[in-house]
């Protein structure tokens, strides 16, 4: 970073954190080197961290700014501090017991640390990477440091992510290829490999597909739905077609899930290792890192998308700062407490979901609140809304009997998304989507949105002008929403996929 330049503060504020940037990654096991500025010399800066379980801000330590001013602004005085916050600030460290089984997955999943720095009762400002770049640009264009700071600062909390899992050091081993095959599929020569990689003591298997020809290709991370791992029919065909379209594709089976039907590979799976949108997020993030480093990968052109459970994993991954330029989720559960509640209504198709959630997470929401909250993308929606470096699209059907449209709409409202409602005739309408089940519609608080009157954007560059986007389709169920044309569905079932394709192409990427 260009730390010799002065970062400065918004008018009327008392200081700032200049490094590290907010919404970036850091290992929870490593110390954090902080630096910034105060207005005035010898000022005490207090550092507080949010307890991940209670939400309470707790004082950790303090620093004192120097008496030597910054050369770019004589009113600014630097300070430095090294902190190593305990695990309780990165993830809830509570253990839940349900049916004599202990549940701890939420303690070791993706970590999120929220720090604040205060001086004389005022909170210091923070900067994401994009905001810091904005400051440099404006400073170079002639703004004073204060003018640039006023225009660009974008927070008062420093948020850091541990994508290796709380308490786990960064993985040093890479992708290990087990089998390799090649052939002509979808009119192109491609190859596909089954392999495995290590994450938090788990051996996780996956699938990588790419064009046979040498070259540099964008990376597509596909997060599958359900808990059945990857098979040699749907998963393989999805992977192969994307490779035939010019992608390096990587798919994780996730921890505890099997690989089925692949010659020479026997991965039966272990249901006890399945965590449900928790450790699986770490698995997807690690595979993203590995795929970006593979031969022929373009690490700066990455797409991530997923369906159902994979949609939840995708949303949590991009909230954790996954290095992608575009992401999409199909029929993703976004609020596990609401999911448990509406599936608890008598006679609904998803009536078994509450029992499944309780057995998988450690009890009902009232008994295991952190287990539900830390799996829910809605809990961290502000982190996605704060990203300026990617475009996001959620796609949802009104007739989904598993994940009701209210889940997508509530999440969209939290992220400030632009929404489109497409009726069964394929026409955009401005009325709120309404599902056939109790609590499923998008016309009640907190799911109310203002629906766009214009057509769903196309494939031209810049067509999807909003950073966050939602399209809801009348009559679509949980499986129809993600039909991609591989198995020749009728056009109405293909409409969401065509919109998804347009979204991806508009970002300067190939057809997914």
Buried (B, 14 or more C-beta within 10 A) or exposed (E): EEEEBBBBBBEEBBBBBBBBBBBBBBBBBEEBEBBBBBBBBEBEBBBBBBBBBEEEBBEBBBBBBBEEBBEBBEBBBBBEBEBEBEBBBBBBBBEBEBEEEEBBBBBBBBBBBBBBBBBEEBBBBBBBBBBBBBBBEBBEEEBEBBBBBBBBBBBBBBBBBBBBBBBBEBBEEBBEEBEEBEEEBEEBEBBBBBBBBBBBEBEBBBBBBBBEEEEEBBBBBBBBBEBBBBBBEBBBBBBBBBBBBBBBBBBBBBBBBBBBEBEEBEBEBEEEBBBBBBBBBBBBBBBBBBBBEBEEBBBEBBBBBBBBBBBBBBBBBBBBBBBBBBBBBBBBBBBBBBBBBBBBBEEBBBEEBBEBBBEBBBBBBEBBBBBBBBBBBBBBBBBBBBBBEBBBBBBBBBBBBBBBBBBBBBBBBBBBBBBBBBBEEEEBBEEBBBBBBBBBBBEEEEBBBEBBEEEBBEBEEEBBEBBBBBBBBBBBBBBBBBBBEBEEBEEBBBBBBBBBBBBBBBBEBBBB
